[in-house]
Amino acid sequence: MVKYINVNKESLPVSISYYALQKLKEETGKAIGDWDENDISFLEPLFFFALQAGFRADKKIFEIKREDIIFMLDECWLDFSALITDFFTEIATGDQKKVKK
């Protein structure tokens, strides 16, 4: 599933994919069920890996530096948080039409 998020007036592809979730677990040691609603530390690495996956799915070259992610997330973290919620809601409800957008 690739969705788009606006950062610096640019629409960027984002995919909360198996790749993104696996890379997040490798880096943080936290699986999906380990996330705490009061802990936002997973957002930065998940955003980075979701961007990588989105660029790959769109067949675009990914040239964003990891150190820039935190500043990019400052601009879109509410939208990205909503995208995470939408993704898991679509998976939980089995709405495959929405998942394949």
C-alpha positions in Angstrom: 0.0 0.0 0.0 1.5 3.3 -1.1 -0.1 6.5 0.1 1.3 10.1 -0.2 2.2 12.6 2.4 3.0 16.2 1.9 6.3 17.5 3.2 7.7 20.9 2.2 5.0 21.2 -0.4 6.1 17.9 -2.0 4.0 14.8 -2.2 6.1 11.8 -1.0 5.2 8.1 -1.3 4.9 6.3 2.0 4.3 2.6 2.5 3.9 1.0 5.9 4.9 -2.4 4.5 6.4 -5.6 5.8 9.8 -4.1 5.0 9.2 -1.0 7.0 7.8 -2.9 10.0 10.6 -5.4 9.9 13.3 -2.7 9.7 11.7 -0.9 12.6 11.8 -4.1 14.7 15.4 -4.7 13.8 16.4 -1.1 14.8 14.2 -0.7 17.9 13.6 -4.2 19.1 9.9 -3.4 19.2 7.2 -5.3 17.3 3.8 -3.8 16.5 2.2 -5.1 19.7 5.0 -3.5 21.8 4.1 0.1 20.8 2.9 2.3 23.7 0.5 5.1 22.8 2.7 7.5 25.0 5.9 6.5 23.2 6.5 8.3 20.0 10.1 7.2 19.5 9.1 4.7 16.9 7.7 7.4 14.6 11.0 8.6 13.3 12.5 5.3 12.2 9.1 4.0 10.9 8.7 7.2 8.8 12.2 6.7 7.4 11.6 3.0 6.5 8.1 3.8 5.2 9.5 6.4 2.9 12.2 4.0 1.6 9.5 1.4 0.9 7.2 4.0 -0.7 10.0 5.3 -3.0 10.9 1.7 -4.0 7.3 0.9 -4.8 7.0 4.0 -6.9 10.3 3.1 -8.6 11.9 6.4 -7.5 15.4 7.0 -6.2 15.5 7.5 -2.4 18.0 10.2 -1.5 16.7 11.5 1.8 19.3 11.5 4.5 18.4 9.9 7.8 19.3 13.0 9.8 16.7 15.0 7.8 13.9 12.7 8.8 13.2 14.2 12.2 12.7 17.7 10.6 10.5 16.3 7.9 8.5 14.5 10.5 8.1 17.8 12.4 6.1 19.0 9.4 3.8 16.0 8.9 3.8 13.9 12.1 0.0 14.3 12.6 -0.7 13.3 9.1 1.8 10.4 9.4 0.2 9.3 12.7 -3.2 9.3 11.0 -1.8 7.3 8.1 -0.5 4.7 10.6 -4.0 4.5 12.2 -5.7 4.2 8.8 -3.3 1.4 7.8 -4.0 -0.7 10.8 -7.7 0.0 10.7 -7.8 -1.2 7.1 -5.9 -4.3 7.9 -8.0 -5.1 11.0 -11.3 -4.7 9.1 -10.0 -6.6 6.1 -10.8 -3.7 3.7 -8.5 -4.9 1.0 -9.8 -2.3 -1.5 -8.5 0.5 0.7 -5.3 -1.3 1.5 -4.4 -1.6 -2.2 -4.8 2.2 -2.8 
